[in-house]
Amino acid sequence: MRSWMRVLPFLMLWASGVGGAELHVSVHDAQGQPVADAVISLDRDGFSGNVSAVAQTHVIDQRDETFIPYVQTFRTHDRVVFLNSDRTRHHVYSFSPLKPFETVLSPGESSEPLSLDKPGIIAVGCNIHDRMIAYLHVSDAWRVETTSERGVAAFAALPMETLRVSVWHPRLLSEGVALAREVALGPEPATVDFEIRLAPDPRHRKDRERSVY
């Protein structure tokens, strides 16, 4: 019994530093407006990729001649399926060296699952509707989330240690390099705020000339 009493304080100290921290990351542009669809990545010392994670399949829908979602995060070896919920055909393609592909989808059709086996950014477009664009963010980071319409991503059950926080967005004006900083987590919720400069949004709701292709 006495031996347990001696060990108990150390166990309590260890438990207090595991899975108890919270982090809230907010992203806004140079005008102070919240930025949705920003990818927030967390990395910790000694982490070298989630090799034991089970591959997931994520669906990118096409509705109203728009890819939904605009930005989708993946773990390496996850799969993507493209679904056409429109009444027009879509010719989905990517010239990315990470995963070049193309597939033509009639209304109601979906593509075969496509495995994403390398980390990086894959830009996807439609060869029929030029303003349709989406981004597949494939990552080996420890934790990844995308910001909401309010420009916020929340993380819970984090270790009480120093983590590296980075932000990426398709329209980020920094030559494609993600902004990053370190944050020391403790028992109180932590907040990190990023201000980023964005290029104009190339998307458009309709490509009317070819909407009935």
Beta strands, then each sheet from edge to edge (+ up, - down):
strand 1: 21-29
strand 2: 39-43
strand 3: 57-63
strand 4: 66-68
strand 5: 71-75
strand 6: 79-84
strand 7: 90-94
strand 8: 101-105
strand 9: 114-115
strand 10: 120-126
strand 11: 133-139
strand 12: 143-146
strand 13: 152-158
strand 14: 162-168
strand 15: 179-184
strand 16: 190-196
sheet 1: 13+ 1- 16-
sheet 2: 12+ 2- 14+ 15-
sheet 3: 4+ 3- 6- 9+
sheet 4: 5+ 11+ 10- 7+ 8-
end
